Amino acid sequence: MVAGDGGQNVRGMRLSAKAARTLCALTVLCLYPTGQARAGPPYFTDDPEPVEFRHYEIYLATEYEHDGDDVSGSLPLLEVNFGGAPNLQLSASVPLNYQRQSTTPAAYALSSAEFGAKFRFIQEDAGRPQCAIYPQIVFGSGGPDGAGKPQFFLPLWLQKSYGGWTVFGGGGRWFNAAPGNEDFWFGGVAVQRSLAHGATFGVEVYHSTPQAPGTTDRTSVGLGFTAPIGGEHAVLASFGRGLHGDNVFAGYVGYEFMLGPRETH
């Protein structure tokens, strides 16, 4: 009887410890969104081209990031872009984030929501690139220590096309008031090639300065592609690896659905 009770107590202690580790992982996940916020699917680098007026771009995707013993990402990630006016795109993104560390079990949480407005103020012509600003705000789950304070990103993006080639890039400043983090710069450049049937293939290089005290800057390279399916659907993906700083492997796979007013004749 005593031995049996002792065994039950030990199992209860193990379950409690596991629950505590899970709760800890969920807390970290909620207070500090994992990874770097993604810009223009499937790339980290964004472009200045907004969605057409009164049209929608809807993405359903998954993100994956492997950094040593830590695995994190989003599954699923829902992103909606809407052409609210000519040259103006309104965006919203809601990820269900997951994280697994070597010392904790996997944890899932709806940890953040991102909103933005992309405004193109210069149109592209033969002698100049198109330019846009794209301020964004990321709301994280709150806490008594203020770790859930929003993050702000204020970037400038440019793009120029040369026949079947397109070059886009830029960057800006992330403002992060959460304890244990600091403001940092992020920027990137991508080169994309148009292929047959509307498909594209590209390569990007992106860089960020240290995001928290005691960390280093990070430089990564990635490959991406999009493949249309008819006129309203597409699949897209990208994969990248860190070149400097943390040796992180990152991946993105998504499905795009486009909606808009039908043309009348």
C-alpha positions as CSV (number, residue, x, y, z in Angstrom):
1,M,0.0,0.0,0.0
2,V,2.7,2.4,1.0
3,A,4.9,1.5,-2.0
4,G,1.9,1.9,-4.3
5,D,1.1,5.3,-2.9
6,G,4.7,6.3,-3.2
7,G,4.7,5.3,-6.9
8,Q,1.6,7.4,-7.5
9,N,3.3,10.4,-5.8
10,V,6.4,10.0,-8.0
11,R,4.3,9.9,-11.1
12,G,2.4,12.9,-9.9
13,M,5.6,14.8,-9.3
14,R,6.8,13.9,-12.8
15,L,3.6,15.1,-14.3
16,S,3.7,18.3,-12.4
17,A,7.3,18.9,-13.5
18,K,6.3,18.3,-17.1
19,A,3.3,20.6,-16.8
20,A,5.6,23.3,-15.3
21,R,8.1,23.0,-18.2
22,T,5.2,23.2,-20.7
23,L,3.8,26.2,-18.9
24,C,7.2,27.9,-18.9
25,A,7.6,27.2,-22.7
26,L,4.2,28.6,-23.4
27,T,5.0,31.7,-21.3
28,V,8.2,32.4,-23.2
29,L,6.4,31.7,-26.5
30,C,3.6,34.2,-25.7
31,L,5.8,36.9,-24.4
32,Y,8.5,36.8,-27.0
33,P,7.4,36.0,-30.6
34,T,9.7,33.5,-32.2
35,G,11.9,34.3,-35.1
36,Q,12.0,37.4,-37.3
37,A,8.8,38.7,-38.7
38,R,8.4,37.7,-42.3
39,A,7.9,40.4,-45.0
40,G,6.9,39.6,-48.5
41,P,5.9,36.0,-48.9
42,P,7.9,33.8,-49.4
43,Y,10.8,36.1,-48.7
44,F,12.0,37.9,-45.6
45,T,12.8,40.9,-47.8
46,D,9.8,42.8,-48.9
47,D,8.9,44.8,-52.0
48,P,7.1,48.1,-52.5
49,E,4.3,46.8,-54.7
50,P,0.9,46.9,-53.0
51,V,-2.1,44.7,-53.7
52,E,-4.4,46.1,-56.4
53,F,-7.3,48.3,-55.3
54,R,-10.2,46.3,-54.0
55,H,-8.3,43.0,-54.4
56,Y,-7.2,40.5,-51.7
57,E,-4.2,38.2,-51.3
58,I,-4.8,35.5,-48.7
59,Y,-1.9,33.3,-47.5
60,L,-2.1,30.1,-45.5
61,A,1.4,29.0,-44.7
62,T,3.8,27.3,-42.2
63,E,7.1,28.6,-41.1
64,Y,10.0,26.6,-39.6
65,E,13.2,27.7,-37.9
66,H,15.9,25.4,-36.5
67,D,18.6,26.9,-34.3
68,G,20.7,24.3,-32.6
69,D,18.5,22.5,-30.1
70,D,15.6,24.9,-30.6
71,V,12.8,24.4,-33.1
72,S,10.2,27.1,-33.6
73,G,7.8,28.4,-36.2
74,S,4.2,28.9,-37.1
75,L,1.6,26.3,-38.0
76,P,-0.7,27.6,-39.4
77,L,0.1,31.2,-40.4
78,L,-2.8,33.2,-41.8
79,E,-2.0,36.5,-43.7
80,V,-4.5,38.7,-45.5
81,N,-3.5,41.7,-47.7
82,F,-6.2,44.1,-49.1
83,G,-6.0,46.9,-51.6
84,G,-7.7,49.6,-49.6
85,A,-7.0,52.3,-52.1
86,P,-4.9,52.9,-55.1
87,N,-1.2,52.4,-54.0
88,L,-2.3,51.4,-50.5
89,Q,-2.3,47.9,-49.0
90,L,-3.7,47.0,-45.6
91,S,-2.3,43.8,-44.0
92,A,-3.0,41.5,-41.1
93,S,-1.2,38.4,-40.0
94,V,-2.1,35.9,-37.2
95,P,0.3,33.0,-36.5
96,L,-0.2,30.0,-34.3
97,N,3.3,29.7,-33.0
98,Y,5.1,26.6,-31.7
99,Q,8.4,26.1,-30.0
100,R,10.3,23.1,-28.8
101,Q,13.6,23.3,-26.9
102,S,15.9,20.5,-25.8
103,T,14.8,20.8,-22.2
104,T,11.0,21.4,-22.8
105,P,8.2,19.8,-24.7
106,A,6.6,21.4,-27.7
107,A,4.4,24.4,-26.9
108,Y,1.7,26.0,-29.1
109,A,0.2,29.5,-28.6
110,L,-1.5,32.3,-30.4
111,S,1.3,34.6,-29.4
112,S,1.1,37.7,-31.7
113,A,-0.8,39.5,-34.3
114,E,0.7,41.8,-37.0
115,F,-0.9,44.7,-38.8
116,G,0.6,47.0,-41.4
117,A,-0.1,49.6,-44.2
118,K,2.0,49.7,-47.3
119,F,1.9,53.0,-49.2
120,R,3.6,53.3,-52.6
121,F,4.5,57.0,-53.1
122,I,6.7,56.7,-56.2
123,Q,5.8,54.7,-59.3
124,E,8.4,52.9,-61.3
125,D,9.5,54.2,-64.7
126,A,12.4,53.8,-67.0
127,G,14.7,56.0,-64.9
128,R,13.6,55.3,-61.3
129,P,12.5,52.5,-59.0
130,Q,9.1,52.3,-57.3
131,C,9.2,53.2,-53.6
132,A,7.0,52.5,-50.6
133,I,6.9,52.8,-46.9
134,Y,5.4,49.9,-44.9
135,P,5.0,50.6,-41.2
136,Q,3.9,47.6,-39.2
137,I,3.0,46.9,-35.6
138,V,3.2,43.5,-33.8
139,F,1.1,42.9,-30.8
140,G,2.3,40.2,-28.4
141,S,0.5,38.6,-25.5
142,G,0.8,40.8,-22.5
143,G,2.1,40.2,-19.0
144,P,2.6,42.1,-15.7
145,D,6.3,42.9,-16.6
146,G,5.3,44.6,-19.9
147,A,6.9,41.9,-22.1
148,G,3.8,42.0,-24.3
149,K,4.5,45.6,-25.4
150,P,4.1,46.1,-29.2
151,Q,6.9,46.1,-31.6
152,F,7.1,48.7,-34.5
153,F,8.8,48.3,-37.8
154,L,9.4,51.4,-40.0
155,P,11.0,50.3,-43.4
156,L,11.5,51.8,-46.8
157,W,11.3,49.3,-49.8
158,L,12.3,49.9,-53.4
159,Q,12.0,47.8,-56.7
160,K,13.2,48.0,-60.3
161,S,12.6,45.6,-63.1
162,Y,14.8,44.9,-66.1
163,G,13.0,42.7,-68.6
164,G,12.4,39.3,-66.9
165,W,14.6,40.3,-63.9
166,T,13.3,42.2,-60.8
167,V,15.5,43.6,-58.0
168,F,13.9,44.7,-54.7
169,G,14.9,45.4,-51.2
170,G,15.5,48.0,-48.5
171,G,14.9,47.9,-44.8
172,G,14.3,49.8,-41.6
173,R,14.3,50.0,-37.9
174,W,12.5,47.6,-35.4
175,F,11.5,49.3,-32.2
176,N,11.0,46.8,-29.4
177,A,10.2,48.0,-25.9
178,A,10.0,44.5,-24.3
179,P,12.4,43.8,-21.4
180,G,15.5,41.8,-22.5
181,N,15.3,43.0,-26.1
182,E,16.6,46.1,-27.9
183,D,15.9,48.0,-31.1
184,F,17.6,46.8,-34.2
185,W,18.0,47.3,-37.9
186,F,16.8,44.9,-40.6
187,G,17.4,45.0,-44.3
188,G,17.7,42.8,-47.3
189,V,17.9,42.6,-51.1
190,A,16.4,40.0,-53.5
191,V,16.8,39.3,-57.2
192,Q,13.9,37.5,-58.8
193,R,13.6,36.0,-62.3
194,S,10.3,35.5,-64.2
195,L,9.9,32.0,-65.6
196,A,7.4,30.3,-67.9
197,H,3.6,30.3,-67.0
198,G,4.0,33.1,-64.5
199,A,6.3,31.2,-62.1
200,T,9.2,33.1,-60.5
201,F,12.5,32.1,-58.8
202,G,14.7,34.3,-56.6
203,V,17.5,34.6,-54.2
204,E,17.8,37.0,-51.2
205,V,20.4,38.1,-48.7
206,Y,19.1,39.7,-45.4
207,H,20.8,41.1,-42.3
208,S,19.8,42.2,-38.8
209,T,21.8,43.9,-36.1
210,P,21.7,42.4,-32.6
211,Q,18.2,42.0,-31.3
212,A,19.0,41.6,-27.6
213,P,22.0,42.4,-25.3
214,G,24.7,39.8,-25.6
215,T,23.7,38.6,-29.1
216,T,25.4,39.2,-32.5
217,D,24.2,40.5,-35.8
218,R,22.9,37.9,-38.3
219,T,23.3,37.6,-42.0
220,S,21.4,34.9,-44.0
221,V,20.8,33.8,-47.6
222,G,17.7,32.2,-49.0
223,L,16.1,30.8,-52.2
224,G,12.4,31.2,-53.0
225,F,9.9,30.4,-55.8
226,T,6.3,30.9,-56.7
227,A,4.2,28.7,-59.0
228,P,0.7,29.9,-60.1
229,I,-2.2,27.4,-60.4
230,G,-4.7,29.0,-62.7
231,G,-5.4,32.7,-62.3
232,E,-6.3,32.8,-58.6
233,H,-4.1,30.3,-56.8
234,A,-0.4,29.8,-56.2
235,V,2.0,27.8,-54.1
236,L,5.2,29.4,-52.8
237,A,8.2,28.4,-50.7
238,S,11.6,29.6,-49.5
239,F,14.5,28.0,-47.7
240,G,17.5,29.8,-46.1
241,R,20.6,29.3,-44.0
242,G,22.5,31.7,-41.8
243,L,25.9,32.9,-43.1
244,H,27.0,34.9,-40.1
245,G,25.9,34.8,-36.5
246,D,23.5,32.1,-35.5
247,N,23.5,29.2,-38.0
248,V,19.8,29.1,-38.4
249,F,17.9,27.1,-41.0
250,A,14.6,28.7,-42.0
251,G,11.8,27.5,-44.2
252,Y,8.4,28.7,-45.5
253,V,5.8,26.9,-47.5
254,G,2.5,28.5,-48.3
255,Y,-0.6,28.6,-50.4
256,E,-2.0,31.9,-51.9
257,F,-5.5,32.6,-52.9
258,M,-6.3,35.8,-54.8
259,L,-9.7,37.6,-54.9
260,G,-11.0,40.7,-56.5
261,P,-13.7,42.3,-58.6
262,R,-14.4,40.5,-61.8
263,E,-14.0,42.5,-65.0
264,T,-17.2,43.5,-66.8
265,H,-17.4,43.9,-70.5
